[in-house]
Amino acid sequence: MEKECQPGKEFVFRTPDGKEAGRARSVPELFARIKSAPLPCVLYHANGRHFSPWLEMMGEHILSIKAKAIYGTDEKVRASLLRLSK
């Protein structure tokens, strides 16, 4: 069974204007949400370096470092993030 975060520690996907677009309780769930979230949401979190601290909290040090280096303005950001899940 995949490791889930404690209640209240979920990664909350938000649009740039602050509306909630989903939550992830585990690393596989995070990548599933990255795959399906609207692009502005993915870019907001990637460019804000929001994925990295959550991945670190989940014990994924290497993924955290790699996610911190991913940013940009198009679908390449989503594709790069999803490559980390492989």
mmCIF file as gemmi writes it, N, C-alpha and C atoms, coordinates in Angstrom:
data_model
loop_
_atom_site.group_PDB
_atom_site.id
_atom_site.type_symbol
_atom_site.label_atom_id
_atom_site.label_alt_id
_atom_site.label_comp_id
_atom_site.label_asym_id
_atom_site.label_entity_id
_atom_site.label_seq_id
_atom_site.pdbx_PDB_ins_code
_atom_site.Cartn_x
_atom_site.Cartn_y
_atom_site.Cartn_z
_atom_site.occupancy
_atom_site.B_iso_or_equiv
_atom_site.pdbx_formal_charge
_atom_site.auth_seq_id
_atom_site.auth_asym_id
_atom_site.pdbx_PDB_model_num
ATOM 1 N N . MET Axp A 1 ? 0.842 -1.188 0 1 0 ? 1 A 1
ATOM 2 C CA . MET Axp A 1 ? 0 0 0 1 0 ? 1 A 1
ATOM 3 C C . MET Axp A 1 ? 0.879 1.239 0 1 0 ? 1 A 1
ATOM 4 N N . GLU Axp A 2 ? 0.491 2.218 -0.79 1 0 ? 2 A 1
ATOM 5 C CA . GLU Axp A 2 ? 1.281 3.443 -0.899 1 0 ? 2 A 1
ATOM 6 C C . GLU Axp A 2 ? 1.156 4.291 0.368 1 0 ? 2 A 1
ATOM 7 N N . LYS Axp A 3 ? 2.221 4.99 0.66 1 0 ? 3 A 1
ATOM 8 C CA . LYS Axp A 3 ? 2.246 5.849 1.847 1 0 ? 3 A 1
ATOM 9 C C . LYS Axp A 3 ? 1.347 7.066 1.628 1 0 ? 3 A 1
ATOM 10 N N . GLU Axp A 4 ? 0.464 7.295 2.595 1 0 ? 4 A 1
ATOM 11 C CA . GLU Axp A 4 ? -0.405 8.477 2.529 1 0 ? 4 A 1
ATOM 12 C C . GLU Axp A 4 ? 0.031 9.47 3.598 1 0 ? 4 A 1
ATOM 13 N N . CYS Axp A 5 ? -0.162 10.743 3.307 1 0 ? 5 A 1
ATOM 14 C CA . CYS Axp A 5 ? 0.168 11.777 4.277 1 0 ? 5 A 1
ATOM 15 C C . CYS Axp A 5 ? -0.873 11.81 5.385 1 0 ? 5 A 1
ATOM 16 N N . GLN Axp A 6 ? -0.552 12.505 6.437 1 0 ? 6 A 1
ATOM 17 C CA . GLN Axp A 6 ? -1.483 12.668 7.544 1 0 ? 6 A 1
ATOM 18 C C . GLN Axp A 6 ? -2.642 13.558 7.109 1 0 ? 6 A 1
ATOM 19 N N . PRO Axp A 7 ? -3.803 13.385 7.699 1 0 ? 7 A 1
ATOM 20 C CA . PRO Axp A 7 ? -4.932 14.266 7.382 1 0 ? 7 A 1
ATOM 21 C C . PRO Axp A 7 ? -4.531 15.729 7.596 1 0 ? 7 A 1
ATOM 22 N N . GLY Axp A 8 ? -4.916 16.555 6.657 1 0 ? 8 A 1
ATOM 23 C CA . GLY Axp A 8 ? -4.596 17.97 6.723 1 0 ? 8 A 1
ATOM 24 C C . GLY Axp A 8 ? -3.276 18.33 6.061 1 0 ? 8 A 1
ATOM 25 N N . LYS Axp A 9 ? -2.511 17.316 5.641 1 0 ? 9 A 1
ATOM 26 C CA . LYS Axp A 9 ? -1.211 17.556 4.998 1 0 ? 9 A 1
ATOM 27 C C . LYS Axp A 9 ? -1.25 17.244 3.495 1 0 ? 9 A 1
ATOM 28 N N . GLU Axp A 10 ? -2.45 17.078 2.94 1 0 ? 10 A 1
ATOM 29 C CA . GLU Axp A 10 ? -2.594 16.775 1.519 1 0 ? 10 A 1
ATOM 30 C C . GLU Axp A 10 ? -2.013 17.92 0.677 1 0 ? 10 A 1
ATOM 31 N N . PHE Axp A 11 ? -1.552 17.559 -0.526 1 0 ? 11 A 1
ATOM 32 C CA . PHE Axp A 11 ? -1.159 18.611 -1.462 1 0 ? 11 A 1
ATOM 33 C C . PHE Axp A 11 ? -2.446 19.126 -2.091 1 0 ? 11 A 1
ATOM 34 N N . VAL Axp A 12 ? -2.694 20.409 -1.958 1 0 ? 12 A 1
ATOM 35 C CA . VAL Axp A 12 ? -3.911 21.02 -2.492 1 0 ? 12 A 1
ATOM 36 C C . VAL Axp A 12 ? -3.564 21.728 -3.799 1 0 ? 12 A 1
ATOM 37 N N . PHE Axp A 13 ? -4.138 21.225 -4.878 1 0 ? 13 A 1
ATOM 38 C CA . PHE Axp A 13 ? -3.959 21.873 -6.178 1 0 ? 13 A 1
ATOM 39 C C . PHE Axp A 13 ? -4.872 23.078 -6.242 1 0 ? 13 A 1
ATOM 40 N N . ARG Axp A 14 ? -4.307 24.189 -6.612 1 0 ? 14 A 1
ATOM 41 C CA . ARG Axp A 14 ? -5.082 25.424 -6.743 1 0 ? 14 A 1
ATOM 42 C C . ARG Axp A 14 ? -4.81 26.064 -8.092 1 0 ? 14 A 1
ATOM 43 N N . THR Axp A 15 ? -5.806 26.769 -8.571 1 0 ? 15 A 1
ATOM 44 C CA . THR Axp A 15 ? -5.625 27.567 -9.778 1 0 ? 15 A 1
ATOM 45 C C . THR Axp A 15 ? -4.895 28.848 -9.368 1 0 ? 15 A 1
ATOM 46 N N . PRO Axp A 16 ? -4.331 29.585 -10.313 1 0 ? 16 A 1
ATOM 47 C CA . PRO Axp A 16 ? -3.622 30.814 -9.956 1 0 ? 16 A 1
ATOM 48 C C . PRO Axp A 16 ? -4.479 31.808 -9.156 1 0 ? 16 A 1
ATOM 49 N N . ASP Axp A 17 ? -5.793 31.753 -9.306 1 0 ? 17 A 1
ATOM 50 C CA . ASP Axp A 17 ? -6.66 32.67 -8.551 1 0 ? 17 A 1
ATOM 51 C C . ASP Axp A 17 ? -7.098 32.083 -7.203 1 0 ? 17 A 1
ATOM 52 N N . GLY Axp A 18 ? -6.544 30.921 -6.828 1 0 ? 18 A 1
ATOM 53 C CA . GLY Axp A 18 ? -6.775 30.367 -5.501 1 0 ? 18 A 1
ATOM 54 C C . GLY Axp A 18 ? -7.877 29.337 -5.365 1 0 ? 18 A 1
ATOM 55 N N . LYS Axp A 19 ? -8.578 29.017 -6.439 1 0 ? 19 A 1
ATOM 56 C CA . LYS Axp A 19 ? -9.651 28.013 -6.352 1 0 ? 19 A 1
ATOM 57 C C . LYS Axp A 19 ? -9.054 26.613 -6.278 1 0 ? 19 A 1
ATOM 58 N N . GLU Axp A 20 ? -9.627 25.793 -5.403 1 0 ? 20 A 1
ATOM 59 C CA . GLU Axp A 20 ? -9.135 24.426 -5.265 1 0 ? 20 A 1
ATOM 60 C C . GLU Axp A 20 ? -9.501 23.605 -6.498 1 0 ? 20 A 1
ATOM 61 N N . ALA Axp A 21 ? -8.507 22.831 -6.981 1 0 ? 21 A 1
ATOM 62 C CA . ALA Axp A 21 ? -8.714 22.018 -8.175 1 0 ? 21 A 1
ATOM 63 C C . ALA Axp A 21 ? -8.45 20.537 -7.906 1 0 ? 21 A 1
ATOM 64 N N . GLY Axp A 22 ? -8.232 20.169 -6.65 1 0 ? 22 A 1
ATOM 65 C CA . GLY Axp A 22 ? -7.992 18.773 -6.314 1 0 ? 22 A 1
ATOM 66 C C . GLY Axp A 22 ? -7.007 18.64 -5.178 1 0 ? 22 A 1
ATOM 67 N N . ARG Axp A 23 ? -6.89 17.415 -4.666 1 0 ? 23 A 1
ATOM 68 C CA . ARG Axp A 23 ? -5.976 17.126 -3.556 1 0 ? 23 A 1
ATOM 69 C C . ARG Axp A 23 ? -5.279 15.8 -3.812 1 0 ? 23 A 1
ATOM 70 N N . ALA Axp A 24 ? -4.087 15.671 -3.253 1 0 ? 24 A 1
ATOM 71 C CA . ALA Axp A 24 ? -3.335 14.418 -3.337 1 0 ? 24 A 1
ATOM 72 C C . ALA Axp A 24 ? -2.889 14.026 -1.939 1 0 ? 24 A 1
ATOM 73 N N . ARG Axp A 25 ? -3.09 12.754 -1.602 1 0 ? 25 A 1
ATOM 74 C CA . ARG Axp A 25 ? -2.686 12.235 -0.295 1 0 ? 25 A 1
ATOM 75 C C . ARG Axp A 25 ? -1.453 11.343 -0.373 1 0 ? 25 A 1
ATOM 76 N N . SER Axp A 26 ? -1.041 10.997 -1.592 1 0 ? 26 A 1
ATOM 77 C CA . SER Axp A 26 ? 0.128 10.134 -1.777 1 0 ? 26 A 1
ATOM 78 C C . SER Axp A 26 ? 0.883 10.609 -3.018 1 0 ? 26 A 1
ATOM 79 N N . VAL Axp A 27 ? 2.11 10.126 -3.154 1 0 ? 27 A 1
ATOM 80 C CA . VAL Axp A 27 ? 2.918 10.528 -4.307 1 0 ? 27 A 1
ATOM 81 C C . VAL Axp A 27 ? 2.284 10.057 -5.619 1 0 ? 27 A 1
ATOM 82 N N . PRO Axp A 28 ? 1.829 8.799 -5.723 1 0 ? 28 A 1
ATOM 83 C CA . PRO Axp A 28 ? 1.164 8.398 -6.973 1 0 ? 28 A 1
ATOM 84 C C . PRO Axp A 28 ? -0.073 9.264 -7.277 1 0 ? 28 A 1
ATOM 85 N N . GLU Axp A 29 ? -0.794 9.633 -6.226 1 0 ? 29 A 1
ATOM 86 C CA . GLU Axp A 29 ? -1.966 10.479 -6.424 1 0 ? 29 A 1
ATOM 87 C C . GLU Axp A 29 ? -1.551 11.873 -6.898 1 0 ? 29 A 1
ATOM 88 N N . LEU Axp A 30 ? -0.42 12.383 -6.401 1 0 ? 30 A 1
ATOM 89 C CA . LEU Axp A 30 ? 0.088 13.684 -6.853 1 0 ? 30 A 1
ATOM 90 C C . LEU Axp A 30 ? 0.319 13.654 -8.356 1 0 ? 30 A 1
ATOM 91 N N . PHE Axp A 31 ? 0.987 12.595 -8.836 1 0 ? 31 A 1
ATOM 92 C CA . PHE Axp A 31 ? 1.275 12.516 -10.267 1 0 ? 31 A 1
ATOM 93 C C . PHE Axp A 31 ? 0.004 12.322 -11.088 1 0 ? 31 A 1
ATOM 94 N N . ALA Axp A 32 ? -0.96 11.611 -10.547 1 0 ? 32 A 1
ATOM 95 C CA . ALA Axp A 32 ? -2.244 11.459 -11.255 1 0 ? 32 A 1
ATOM 96 C C . ALA Axp A 32 ? -2.932 12.815 -11.387 1 0 ? 32 A 1
ATOM 97 N N . ARG Axp A 33 ? -2.844 13.626 -10.339 1 0 ? 33 A 1
ATOM 98 C CA . ARG Axp A 33 ? -3.464 14.962 -10.377 1 0 ? 33 A 1
ATOM 99 C C . ARG Axp A 33 ? -2.699 15.89 -11.319 1 0 ? 33 A 1
ATOM 100 N N . ILE Axp A 34 ? -1.369 15.775 -11.333 1 0 ? 34 A 1
ATOM 101 C CA . ILE Axp A 34 ? -0.582 16.582 -12.273 1 0 ? 34 A 1
ATOM 102 C C . ILE Axp A 34 ? -1.017 16.257 -13.699 1 0 ? 34 A 1
ATOM 103 N N . LYS Axp A 35 ? -1.275 14.987 -13.957 1 0 ? 35 A 1
ATOM 104 C CA . LYS Axp A 35 ? -1.682 14.559 -15.296 1 0 ? 35 A 1
ATOM 105 C C . LYS Axp A 35 ? -3.031 15.149 -15.701 1 0 ? 35 A 1
ATOM 106 N N . SER Axp A 36 ? -3.951 15.27 -14.742 1 0 ? 36 A 1
ATOM 107 C CA . SER Axp A 36 ? -5.312 15.684 -15.091 1 0 ? 36 A 1
ATOM 108 C C . SER Axp A 36 ? -5.639 17.151 -14.781 1 0 ? 36 A 1
ATOM 109 N N . ALA Axp A 37 ? -4.816 17.817 -14.004 1 0 ? 37 A 1
ATOM 110 C CA . ALA Axp A 37 ? -5.117 19.202 -13.603 1 0 ? 37 A 1
ATOM 111 C C . ALA Axp A 37 ? -5.019 20.159 -14.791 1 0 ? 37 A 1
ATOM 112 N N . PRO Axp A 38 ? -5.767 21.246 -14.758 1 0 ? 38 A 1
ATOM 113 C CA . PRO Axp A 38 ? -5.636 22.248 -15.817 1 0 ? 38 A 1
ATOM 114 C C . PRO Axp A 38 ? -4.193 22.773 -15.867 1 0 ? 38 A 1
ATOM 115 N N . LEU Axp A 39 ? -3.693 23.053 -17.056 1 0 ? 39 A 1
ATOM 116 C CA . LEU Axp A 39 ? -2.311 23.495 -17.211 1 0 ? 39 A 1
ATOM 117 C C . LEU Axp A 39 ? -1.979 24.716 -16.353 1 0 ? 39 A 1
ATOM 118 N N . PRO Axp A 40 ? -2.836 25.746 -16.272 1 0 ? 40 A 1
ATOM 119 C CA . PRO Axp A 40 ? -2.478 26.894 -15.42 1 0 ? 40 A 1
ATOM 120 C C . PRO Axp A 40 ? -2.226 26.496 -13.968 1 0 ? 40 A 1
ATOM 121 N N . CYS Axp A 41 ? -2.924 25.487 -13.499 1 0 ? 41 A 1
ATOM 122 C CA . CYS Axp A 41 ? -2.75 24.983 -12.134 1 0 ? 41 A 1
ATOM 123 C C . CYS Axp A 41 ? -1.372 24.329 -11.989 1 0 ? 41 A 1
ATOM 124 N N . VAL Axp A 42 ? -1.018 23.477 -12.927 1 0 ? 42 A 1
ATOM 125 C CA . VAL Axp A 42 ? 0.284 22.801 -12.898 1 0 ? 42 A 1
ATOM 126 C C . VAL Axp A 42 ? 1.414 23.831 -12.963 1 0 ? 42 A 1
ATOM 127 N N . LEU Axp A 43 ? 1.281 24.801 -13.855 1 0 ? 43 A 1
ATOM 128 C CA . LEU Axp A 43 ? 2.313 25.829 -13.996 1 0 ? 43 A 1
ATOM 129 C C . LEU Axp A 43 ? 2.438 26.664 -12.727 1 0 ? 43 A 1
ATOM 130 N N . TYR Axp A 44 ? 1.317 27.002 -12.12 1 0 ? 44 A 1
ATOM 131 C CA . TYR Axp A 44 ? 1.31 27.788 -10.889 1 0 ? 44 A 1
ATOM 132 C C . TYR Axp A 44 ? 2.136 27.088 -9.801 1 0 ? 44 A 1
ATOM 133 N N . HIS Axp A 45 ? 1.917 25.792 -9.63 1 0 ? 45 A 1
ATOM 134 C CA . HIS Axp A 45 ? 2.633 25.061 -8.593 1 0 ? 45 A 1
ATOM 135 C C . HIS Axp A 45 ? 4.086 24.777 -8.978 1 0 ? 45 A 1
ATOM 136 N N . ALA Axp A 46 ? 4.336 24.463 -10.239 1 0 ? 46 A 1
ATOM 137 C CA . ALA Axp A 46 ? 5.716 24.2 -10.67 1 0 ? 46 A 1
ATOM 138 C C . ALA Axp A 46 ? 6.559 25.471 -10.562 1 0 ? 46 A 1
ATOM 139 N N . ASN Axp A 47 ? 6.045 26.563 -11.084 1 0 ? 47 A 1
ATOM 140 C CA . ASN Axp A 47 ? 6.809 27.81 -11.076 1 0 ? 47 A 1
ATOM 141 C C . ASN Axp A 47 ? 6.944 28.39 -9.673 1 0 ? 47 A 1
ATOM 142 N N . GLY Axp A 48 ? 6.02 28.08 -8.802 1 0 ? 48 A 1
ATOM 143 C CA . GLY Axp A 48 ? 6.097 28.511 -7.407 1 0 ? 48 A 1
ATOM 144 C C . GLY Axp A 48 ? 6.916 27.561 -6.547 1 0 ? 48 A 1
ATOM 145 N N . ARG Axp A 49 ? 7.428 26.48 -7.152 1 0 ? 49 A 1
ATOM 146 C CA . ARG Axp A 49 ? 8.209 25.46 -6.448 1 0 ? 49 A 1
ATOM 147 C C . ARG Axp A 49 ? 7.423 24.849 -5.287 1 0 ? 49 A 1
ATOM 148 N N . HIS Axp A 50 ? 6.131 24.651 -5.474 1 0 ? 50 A 1
ATOM 149 C CA . HIS Axp A 50 ? 5.266 24.12 -4.416 1 0 ? 50 A 1
ATOM 150 C C . HIS Axp A 50 ? 5.35 22.6 -4.274 1 0 ? 50 A 1
ATOM 151 N N . PHE Axp A 51 ? 5.684 21.896 -5.355 1 0 ? 51 A 1
ATOM 152 C CA . PHE Axp A 51 ? 5.717 20.428 -5.293 1 0 ? 51 A 1
ATOM 153 C C . PHE Axp A 51 ? 6.868 19.936 -4.414 1 0 ? 51 A 1
ATOM 154 N N . SER Axp A 52 ? 7.999 20.605 -4.496 1 0 ? 52 A 1
ATOM 155 C CA . SER Axp A 52 ? 9.213 20.161 -3.829 1 0 ? 52 A 1
ATOM 156 C C . SER Axp A 52 ? 9.073 19.991 -2.31 1 0 ? 52 A 1
ATOM 157 N N . PRO Axp A 53 ? 8.578 20.986 -1.564 1 0 ? 53 A 1
ATOM 158 C CA . PRO Axp A 53 ? 8.469 20.789 -0.106 1 0 ? 53 A 1
ATOM 159 C C . PRO Axp A 53 ? 7.519 19.649 0.275 1 0 ? 53 A 1
ATOM 160 N N . TRP Axp A 54 ? 6.453 19.477 -0.493 1 0 ? 54 A 1
ATOM 161 C CA . TRP Axp A 54 ? 5.508 18.407 -0.18 1 0 ? 54 A 1
ATOM 162 C C . TRP Axp A 54 ? 6.164 17.051 -0.434 1 0 ? 54 A 1
ATOM 163 N N . LEU Axp A 55 ? 6.877 16.931 -1.541 1 0 ? 55 A 1
ATOM 164 C CA . LEU Axp A 55 ? 7.576 15.675 -1.826 1 0 ? 55 A 1
ATOM 165 C C . LEU Axp A 55 ? 8.614 15.384 -0.738 1 0 ? 55 A 1
ATOM 166 N N . GLU Axp A 56 ? 9.306 16.41 -0.276 1 0 ? 56 A 1
ATOM 167 C CA . GLU Axp A 56 ? 10.283 16.238 0.808 1 0 ? 56 A 1
ATOM 168 C C . GLU Axp A 56 ? 9.58 15.731 2.077 1 0 ? 56 A 1
ATOM 169 N N . MET Axp A 57 ? 8.441 16.333 2.4 1 0 ? 57 A 1
ATOM 170 C CA . MET Axp A 57 ? 7.661 15.91 3.57 1 0 ? 57 A 1
ATOM 171 C C . MET Axp A 57 ? 7.264 14.434 3.45 1 0 ? 57 A 1
ATOM 172 N N . MET Axp A 58 ? 7.032 13.999 2.239 1 0 ? 58 A 1
ATOM 173 C CA . MET Axp A 58 ? 6.618 12.612 1.999 1 0 ? 58 A 1
ATOM 174 C C . MET Axp A 58 ? 7.814 11.655 1.963 1 0 ? 58 A 1
ATOM 175 N N . GLY Axp A 59 ? 9.025 12.189 2.195 1 0 ? 59 A 1
ATOM 176 C CA . GLY Axp A 59 ? 10.21 11.342 2.228 1 0 ? 59 A 1
ATOM 177 C C . GLY Axp A 59 ? 10.83 11.087 0.873 1 0 ? 59 A 1
ATOM 178 N N . GLU Axp A 60 ? 10.426 11.867 -0.102 1 0 ? 60 A 1
ATOM 179 C CA . GLU Axp A 60 ? 10.92 11.684 -1.479 1 0 ? 60 A 1
ATOM 180 C C . GLU Axp A 60 ? 11.962 12.757 -1.796 1 0 ? 60 A 1
ATOM 181 N N . HIS Axp A 61 ? 13.151 12.619 -1.174 1 0 ? 61 A 1
ATOM 182 C CA . HIS Axp A 61 ? 14.187 13.645 -1.287 1 0 ? 61 A 1
ATOM 183 C C . HIS Axp A 61 ? 14.645 13.871 -2.729 1 0 ? 61 A 1
ATOM 184 N N . ILE Axp A 62 ? 14.934 12.797 -3.438 1 0 ? 62 A 1
ATOM 185 C CA . ILE Axp A 62 ? 15.427 12.926 -4.825 1 0 ? 62 A 1
ATOM 186 C C . ILE Axp A 62 ? 14.351 13.542 -5.716 1 0 ? 62 A 1
ATOM 187 N N . LEU Axp A 63 ? 13.115 13.057 -5.595 1 0 ? 63 A 1
ATOM 188 C CA . LEU Axp A 63 ? 12.026 13.642 -6.388 1 0 ? 63 A 1
ATOM 189 C C . LEU Axp A 63 ? 11.857 15.119 -6.052 1 0 ? 63 A 1
ATOM 190 N N . SER Axp A 64 ? 12.015 15.467 -4.806 1 0 ? 64 A 1
ATOM 191 C CA . SER Axp A 64 ? 11.892 16.852 -4.373 1 0 ? 64 A 1
ATOM 192 C C . SER Axp A 64 ? 12.909 17.739 -5.084 1 0 ? 64 A 1
ATOM 193 N N . ILE Axp A 65 ? 14.141 17.299 -5.116 1 0 ? 65 A 1
ATOM 194 C CA . ILE Axp A 65 ? 15.207 18.069 -5.782 1 0 ? 65 A 1
ATOM 195 C C . ILE Axp A 65 ? 14.917 18.196 -7.274 1 0 ? 65 A 1
ATOM 196 N N . LYS Axp A 66 ? 14.523 17.098 -7.89 1 0 ? 66 A 1
ATOM 197 C CA . LYS Axp A 66 ? 14.247 17.12 -9.333 1 0 ? 66 A 1
ATOM 198 C C . LYS Axp A 66 ? 13.049 18.002 -9.656 1 0 ? 66 A 1
ATOM 199 N N . ALA Axp A 67 ? 11.998 17.946 -8.833 1 0 ? 67 A 1
ATOM 200 C CA . ALA Axp A 67 ? 10.796 18.757 -9.09 1 0 ? 67 A 1
ATOM 201 C C . ALA Axp A 67 ? 11.104 20.248 -8.979 1 0 ? 67 A 1
ATOM 202 N N . LYS Axp A 68 ? 11.997 20.607 -8.084 1 0 ? 68 A 1
ATOM 203 C CA . LYS Axp A 68 ? 12.346 22.015 -7.872 1 0 ? 68 A 1
ATOM 204 C C . LYS Axp A 68 ? 12.96 22.628 -9.132 1 0 ? 68 A 1
ATOM 205 N N . ALA Axp A 69 ? 13.593 21.795 -9.955 1 0 ? 69 A 1
ATOM 206 C CA . ALA Axp A 69 ? 14.272 22.284 -11.157 1 0 ? 69 A 1
ATOM 207 C C . ALA Axp A 69 ? 13.34 22.41 -12.364 1 0 ? 69 A 1
ATOM 208 N N . ILE Axp A 70 ? 12.08 22.034 -12.207 1 0 ? 70 A 1
ATOM 209 C CA . ILE Axp A 70 ? 11.145 22.044 -13.347 1 0 ? 70 A 1
ATOM 210 C C . ILE Axp A 70 ? 10.238 23.267 -13.263 1 0 ? 70 A 1
ATOM 211 N N . TYR Axp A 71 ? 10.281 24.07 -14.311 1 0 ? 71 A 1
ATOM 212 C CA . TYR Axp A 71 ? 9.418 25.255 -14.407 1 0 ? 71 A 1
ATOM 213 C C . TYR Axp A 71 ? 9.319 25.659 -15.87 1 0 ? 71 A 1
ATOM 214 N N . GLY Axp A 72 ? 8.406 26.54 -16.182 1 0 ? 72 A 1
ATOM 215 C CA . GLY Axp A 72 ? 8.237 26.98 -17.562 1 0 ? 72 A 1
ATOM 216 C C . GLY Axp A 72 ? 6.851 27.527 -17.809 1 0 ? 72 A 1
ATOM 217 N N . THR Axp A 73 ? 6.475 27.569 -19.087 1 0 ? 73 A 1
ATOM 218 C CA . THR Axp A 73 ? 5.217 28.224 -19.459 1 0 ? 73 A 1
ATOM 219 C C . THR Axp A 73 ? 4.311 27.378 -20.349 1 0 ? 73 A 1
ATOM 220 N N . ASP Axp A 74 ? 4.634 26.095 -20.535 1 0 ? 74 A 1
ATOM 221 C CA . ASP Axp A 74 ? 3.813 25.296 -21.451 1 0 ? 74 A 1
ATOM 222 C C . ASP Axp A 74 ? 3.713 23.841 -20.989 1 0 ? 74 A 1
ATOM 223 N N . GLU Axp A 75 ? 3.124 23.013 -21.835 1 0 ? 75 A 1
ATOM 224 C CA . GLU Axp A 75 ? 2.882 21.593 -21.515 1 0 ? 75 A 1
ATOM 225 C C . GLU Axp A 75 ? 4.161 20.813 -21.235 1 0 ? 75 A 1
ATOM 226 N N . LYS Axp A 76 ? 5.306 21.346 -21.631 1 0 ? 76 A 1
ATOM 227 C CA . LYS Axp A 76 ? 6.575 20.657 -21.359 1 0 ? 76 A 1
ATOM 228 C C . LYS Axp A 76 ? 6.788 20.514 -19.851 1 0 ? 76 A 1
ATOM 229 N N . VAL Axp A 77 ? 6.26 21.448 -19.084 1 0 ? 77 A 1
ATOM 230 C CA . VAL Axp A 77 ? 6.385 21.39 -17.627 1 0 ? 77 A 1
ATOM 231 C C . VAL Axp A 77 ? 5.657 20.156 -17.105 1 0 ? 77 A 1
ATOM 232 N N . ARG Axp A 78 ? 4.42 19.964 -17.552 1 0 ? 78 A 1
ATOM 233 C CA . ARG Axp A 78 ? 3.647 18.788 -17.123 1 0 ? 78 A 1
ATOM 234 C C . ARG Axp A 78 ? 4.378 17.504 -17.532 1 0 ? 78 A 1
ATOM 235 N N . ALA Axp A 79 ? 4.858 17.46 -18.768 1 0 ? 79 A 1
ATOM 236 C CA . ALA Axp A 79 ? 5.545 16.268 -19.269 1 0 ? 79 A 1
ATOM 237 C C . ALA Axp A 79 ? 6.8 15.981 -18.44 1 0 ? 79 A 1
ATOM 238 N N . SER Axp A 80 ? 7.55 17.016 -18.096 1 0 ? 80 A 1
ATOM 239 C CA . SER Axp A 80 ? 8.758 16.827 -17.285 1 0 ? 80 A 1
ATOM 240 C C . SER Axp A 80 ? 8.42 16.331 -15.894 1 0 ? 80 A 1
ATOM 241 N N . LEU Axp A 81 ? 7.396 16.865 -15.297 1 0 ? 81 A 1
ATOM 242 C CA . LEU Axp A 81 ? 6.969 16.4 -13.973 1 0 ? 81 A 1
ATOM 243 C C . LEU Axp A 81 ? 6.521 14.948 -14.034 1 0 ? 81 A 1
ATOM 244 N N . LEU Axp A 82 ? 5.766 14.6 -15.048 1 0 ? 82 A 1
ATOM 245 C CA . LEU Axp A 82 ? 5.259 13.232 -15.154 1 0 ? 82 A 1
ATOM 246 C C . LEU Axp A 82 ? 6.393 12.229 -15.393 1 0 ? 82 A 1
ATOM 247 N N . ARG Axp A 83 ? 7.464 12.667 -16.041 1 0 ? 83 A 1
ATOM 248 C CA . ARG Axp A 83 ? 8.622 11.776 -16.233 1 0 ? 83 A 1
ATOM 249 C C . ARG Axp A 83 ? 9.253 11.394 -14.886 1 0 ? 83 A 1
ATOM 250 N N . LEU Axp A 84 ? 9.11 12.237 -13.891 1 0 ? 84 A 1
ATOM 251 C CA . LEU Axp A 84 ? 9.658 11.927 -12.567 1 0 ? 84 A 1
ATOM 252 C C . LEU Axp A 84 ? 8.962 10.734 -11.924 1 0 ? 84 A 1
ATOM 253 N N . SER Axp A 85 ? 7.74 10.456 -12.324 1 0 ? 85 A 1
ATOM 254 C CA . SER Axp A 85 ? 6.975 9.374 -11.707 1 0 ? 85 A 1
ATOM 255 C C . SER Axp A 85 ? 7.37 8.003 -12.234 1 0 ? 85 A 1
ATOM 256 N N . LYS Axp A 86 ? 8.19 7.954 -13.221 1 0 ? 86 A 1
ATOM 257 C CA . LYS Axp A 86 ? 8.571 6.674 -13.838 1 0 ? 86 A 1
ATOM 258 C C . LYS Axp A 86 ? 9.727 6.029 -13.13 1 0 ? 86 A 1
